Amino acid sequence: MLSTATQIAAQVQSRERSAVEVVRAAFAHIDARNSELDAFIAIEHEAARQQAAEVDRRIASGDSNLPLAGIPIALKDNICVHGMRTTCGSKILENFTAPYDAHVAKRLRDAGAVIVAKTNLDEFAMGSSTENSALAVTRNPWNTKHVPGGSSGGSAVAVAAGMVPAALGSDTGGSIRQPASFCGVVGLKPTYGRVSRYGLVAYGSSLDQIGPLTRTAEDAALILSVIAGADARDATCLDAQVPDYRATLGGPLAGVRIGIADEYFGEGLGEETRAAINSALAVLREQGAITADIHLPHTRYGIACYYLIATAEASSNLARYDGVHYGHRAAGATDIVDLYAASREEGFGAEVKRRIMLGTYALSSGYYDQYYARAMKVRTLLRRDFDQAFKQCDVICSPVAPTPAFAFGEKTADPLAMYLADVYTITANLAGIPALSVPCGFDPRGLPIGMQFMGRPLAEGLLLNLAHQYQQATEHHLRTPPAAAQH
């Protein structure tokens, strides 16, 4: 098992280990596990070794501004890295090579991290299980008959299986937090605009946010301190000071008010998940936190609201994949309309087509006011619910998912059942607030269970401290998946 990201950076900075040695060890873990789990779409051995050697040269020359020195990191394959394929798990971009770095990719490299691989995902980040990828089937390291969650399933598996200590994912409706919960790692969706989306392939532009997946809250704090901050190339990126999130860890929890909403603990929540979260809350109360009942009355409209707004934005964003500028181009087209239709038919998978059609319908003449405009009004009500709730509490606690990881094929025949897997996560995206998943237990089959914290805009430090203090008092995050996970 790899050391934590924080430990690796300290070791490389002190020259106790070289970045080249760390990357070599990461590739040994990847070679040992990835054929079983298929977390990665592309592995960059030579480029990573060159990056690691450059980190060692910078340290030898006295460069001390390398907070991520030597940390091997993987990026979800909807984040552009110059010279690497960026497929989005889709046939339509299967051979696309990114001509530039995403903002986060450059930030990571400048801070000394080594990008070793791109991770698998549901096609264009549309899914909750990574079953929608056109390129691979990623398996949960705790039990390979179960899904890893989605859409950032590859990133969660890469960290959970010890192949890398940290990875980046994207979260449009829970796509960092849900796989983090299913795989037993920490996953953070920052405040909308806290991290630049420049170089992230768009799905739902008003919802998408990049964030870290790590084994510990301390590692998530370390990564976020590097990737957060203003970027003029993203008009939605916030120009707000970025604190040293690690420096805020360890603060006392005495008096921290944790809101518990009935809307998140009602019908549909598995008893094992409910019991795990109740036990976790008891630990936090022992540390001085206070729990209080709150209400989020419009939560029940969240799924309908989300799947109108997200699909409408997807319809617009994915219109660019037409077989002309880049990506897959169908052969034998007789005219431009035939080229568009054939290229999109061959290039997109069933779930992407479904969401494009839903979104196009919601935006079409005669239906815009009935569906999309009404969903935007409900979104405002959801945001107001959170504003009111945070007058009574500092943070809101909820499940991440109704159950632990489900089996492959269990929900693929029923898209609505799959969509409901995101019932506890989507409202944070609609409201634009930060949310974090932290491991809080296991079910009798040994599958991880996650607990979610949600906070006010830019309250990532509070969420990270709460998760860190919880991890200091428990050992769920110290358990590792079996070497052979099929049961």
N, C-alpha and C positions, 0 to 999 in steps of 0.2 A: 504494500500500500504506500502510495506517495505521501510525503509530508504535506502539511497544509501550505497554502500559498504564502501565508505570513512567515512560516518557518523557512520556506525555500528562499524568499527574498532576503531574510536576515542572514542566512548561510552564505548566499552568493555575494551579498554586499560585504561581508566580513572575510570573504575569500576562503571560507571553510570548505566550500564546494565551488566548482566552476559551473557556469551556465551550461557548458557543453556536457558535463557529467550529468546534470539534472535532466537535460533533454534526452540524452542517451537512455537514462533510466525510464523516462516517460515512454519512449518508443518501445522499450522492452515490455512495459505493461500493456501498451497498445497491441503489440504483436501477440501477446499471450491471450488477450480477451476479445479483441474486436471481431475475430472471425466468428465467434459465438454470438456476439451482441449486435454487430453492425451499427455502431453508433456514428460512424464517420462516412461521409460521402467522398472526401478526398483527404489524403495524408501527405504532408509536405516534408519529407525527410531532409532533403538537401537544403531547401530554403530555410528550414528551421535550424539546421546545424550552422548555417552561415549567420543567422540572426544571433544565435547563442555565442558564437565566436566573437561577434561584434560587441555583445554585452560584456564579455570578458575583457576585451580590449579597452572598452570605455572605463571599466572599473580599474584596470591596471594603470590607466592614464590619470586616475584621480577623480573621475566623474562620480560625485556622490548623490546626484539627483536622479536616482533610479529606484523609485519606490517599489517597482514590480520586478526587480532584477532577477532574470533567469526563470521566471515563472512560466511553465508551459501552459498555454491557454488555447482553447478551441472556440471557434465562432460558428454560430448557426449559419447555415448556408443560404440565408437571405441577406447576409451582411457582406458588402463588397470588400475584397482584399486584392490589391493590385497584383495582376499576374496569375491569380488563382480563379478557378471556375466558381461561378456563383449560379447554382442551378435552381434554387428554391424548391428542390425536390420534384421538379417538373420536367417532362420531356421537352416542353417548349423552350426551356433554357438549358438543356442538357449539355450543350457545347459552348455556352457563353462564358467568356473570360473577362473578368472585371478590369476595366482600363484605369481604375483609380482606387484609392483607399477610402473606405468609410471613415468618418470622423473618429469613431471609437477605435478602429484598427490602428490609425496613426497615433492616437493617444496611448494605446497600449504599448506599441513598439517604442515610442519615445520614452516611455517610463521603464523600459527594459524587459517587458514581457516578450515571450517567444511564441508566435502563432504557429502551432504545429498541425492543425487540421481544421476542416470544415465539417459540421455535424449535420446529421439527417433531420428531416422535419416533415410534417404534413405539407403537402404541396401548397406553395404560396402561404404557408402558415395557417391553412384552413383545416382545422381538425383538432381533436382532443385525444388522439391515441397514436399518432405517427403511422397509422395504417394507410393514410392517404398518400404517402410518398410514392412517386413513380419509380424511384431508384433503389430502394432497399426497405427491408422490414427490420426495424430496430426492436430489440427485445429487452424486457425489464431484467436487470441483473439479479434481482431477488427471486424471480421465478420466470423463466423464459417463455412460459405459456401465457404470460400476462403482458399487457401493453405497458409501455413506459410513460404513457400520457403524451400530451401534445399541446401545441405543435412543436415545442422545443424538446422533443423526446430524446434526440441524439445528444444534446448538450447535457441533459440531466443524467443520462446513462453514462456518459463519458466521465462525469465527476463521481457518480455513485460507485462505479466499478474501479475507481482509482486510476484511470488511464490519464487523466489530467486533474490538477487540483482546482481548476476554475474554468468556467466556460461562459460565453455570452449567449443569451437567447433574446427573443422578442416576445412581447406580451400585448395582444390585442383584446383578449377577453379572458385571460387566465393562462396563456401559453407558456409562461415561465413558472407560475406558482403551481399549477396542476401537475405537470411532470415532476417538479421538485417534490411535491407531496407523494406521488406514486413511487418515486425512487429514493426517498429518504434523505434529501439534501435541502439546503437553504436556497430559496429562490426569491429575488426581489424585483418587483415592478416599481420603478421610481415614479414620482410625480410626472404627469405629462409635461414634457418640455424640459425636464431636469437633465436629460441626456439627448444630445443631438441625434436626429434621425437621418442626417445626411449619409447616404450610402446604404441605408436600409431599404430594401425593395418593398415598396408600399403595398399594404393590404387595405387597412382602414386608417386613413391618414389622421383622423382626429382621435384615434384610439391607440395606435401603435406606440410602443415604448421599448427601448433596449434596456436590459438589465442583466446582472450577474447570477450565475448558479455556482454554489460553492458548498463545501462541507460544513463550514462554520459561518456564523454571523460576522465574526471578526474578518474573515477573508472577504465576505461580501462588502464590508465597510471599506476595506483596502482597495478593492477594485472600483467601487463607486466613486471614491475620492479622486480617482484618475480619470474616469470616463465622463463624469458630470461636468457641466459648465457651459458657458455661452458659446455659440457658433453662428457666425453671421450667415452661413450657407443654409441654415434651417430657420425660417422665419418664425416658427413656433417654439424655438429653443429659448429658455428663460435666461435672462442676464441677471442671475442671482449668485451671490457669493457661495462658493463651495467650501463647507467646513472640512476639517480633518475628521472624518466619521469615526476612525479608530480612537481618536482622542476622547470621543464622547461615550465610549463603552465603559462599563463598570460603574456608572452613576447609580445611586440608590433608587430602588423602586418604591420606597415608602411614599404613599400618597398618590401614586400614579393610578388614575381612574380608568378601568377597563370596562367598556360598554358591552353588554350582552343583549343582542336583539332577538326577540322571539322569532322573528321572520327567518332567521338563519338556523333555528333549532327545531323546526316543526316537522311536518310529514315529509317522508322521503329520506331523512337522515338516518344512516345506518347506526345501529346501537353501539357497535364497536367504536365507530368514529366519535359518537357522542361521549362514550365513557372515557376515551383517550383525552379528549379536550377538557372534560370536567376534571380529570386528574391533573392535567397540565395547569389549569386555572388554580387548583388547590396549591400547587407548587409556587405559583406567582403570588398568591395571597400570603403564603408563609414568608415571602420576601418583602412583604409590606404593601403590595398592590391592593387596590380596592376594586371590587366588581359592582357594577350598577346596571339595572335594567334600562334599556333604551328602546326606541321604536323607529323603524325605517319603513313606513307604511306603503311606499310605492315599490318596494322590492319585488313584489309579485309580478310587476310589469317589466322587470329587467330583461328577461330572455327575449320577449317579443320586441322590445325597444332595441336591444342590441342587434338582433338578426335582421332588422330593417336598416339601421344605420350602417352597420358593418358591411352588409351585402351591397347597399347602394354605393358606398365608397369603393368597394371592390370592383363593382361594375365599371365605374369610372377609371380606376387605376389600371385595371387589366385590359382596357380597350387598346392600350399601346402595343399589345402583343398581337400583331396582325400579319406576321410573315414577311414584312417589308424591311424594317430597319435592323432588327436583330432577332436572334432566336430561331426557332424551327420554321422552315418554309416548306410547304407541301409541294410536291412535284406534280407537273401535269395540269396546272390550273389554266383555264382558257381565258379568264378575265380577272380583273381585280377583285370583284365580289367573290368569285369562286376561290381565289387565292386566300382571302380573309377567312372564308368559311372552312375551307379544307385545312388550313394551317391551325386554326383554333380547335377544330374537331380532333385532329391528330395530336395536338400538343397538350391540351388540357385534360385532366382527369375528371371523373364523374362529380366529385364534390365541388371542385372549382366551377365546373359548368353550372351546377345547381345554384351556387351562390351568385354567380354572374346573372343568371336568369331571374332569381329572386330580386336582386338589386335593380336590374333593368326594369322589371315590372313595377317596383315601388317608386321609381323615378319617372315612369312613363306618363304621358299626358292623360289627365283625368284621374290619376291615382296618386300623384305627388302629395297633394294636400291630405288625402285620406290616409296615407301610410307614412311617408318619410317626414312630412312636416309635423304630423301628430307625434311621431316617435321623438322628434327633437324637443317637443314640448314636454313629453314625459321625462326625457333626459334632464331637463331643467328641474323638474320636480324631484328626481332622484338626487340631484346635487343639493337641493334645498334640504332634503331629508338628512343628508350627511352634515350640512352646516348646522342644523338644529341639534343633531346628536352630539356634535363636538362641543356644544355649549354645556353638555352634561358629563362628558368624559374626554380623556386624552387620546384614547386609542380604542378601536373596536376589534373584538375577537370573534372569529367565526370558523367553521370548518373550511377547508379548501375544496373538498369534493365530498359528495354524499357517501362514498364508499372508498376503500382502497382500490388499487389497480384491478380493472376487470380483465377477463380473458380475451384473447384475440378472437374476433368474430362475434363477440357477445352483443355488440351494439351496431354493427355495420349495416344490418338490414333495416334498422329503424333510425333514420337521421334525427328525429325529434328526441329519442332517448339519448343519443350522443350529444345533442345540443344541451340537454338538461344536466350533463356532467359539469357544465360551467356555471351552474345556477348561483354559486356562492362567490364567483370571481368576477363576473362581467360588470357588476355595478361599480367597482373601483375604477375600471377603465372609462365607463360612461361619465363618472364624476371627475376623472382626472387626478385622483388621489393616489398616494403611494400605498403599496400593499406587499406583504412579505409572507412566505410560507416557511415554517420551521418544523422539523420532525418532532412529533410528540408521542410516538408509540408505534406498536405493531399489532396486527390482528393475529388470531391463533394460527394462521397459515404462514406467519412470518413476513407479511407484506406491510410496508411502512404506511403510517398515517401522518398527515400534516395538519398543522394549525395555522390559521391566517390572522395576521394583525393588519389593520388598516388605520391610517392616520390622516391628519390634516395635510393640505398641500405643503411640500417641502419638509415634512416631519420624518424623513428617512432616519435621521439620527435616533429618534425615540424608538422607532420600530426595531432598529438594529440593536439598540441597547437592551430592549425588552427580550429579544431573541437571544442575545449574548448571555444575559443573566440567567435565562431559562436553561441554556446549554451548559452553563457553569454548574447548575444544580442537578442536571440529569445526564444520562449517558446514551440516549437514543442515537445521537449523531455519531457515536463512537463504534456502533455496530457496523460490520461490513458484510456485503453480500457474499454468499458461498461461491467458491471457485467454479463449481458447476451448479447452475441455478435451476435446472429443470426438475420438476416434481411430478 
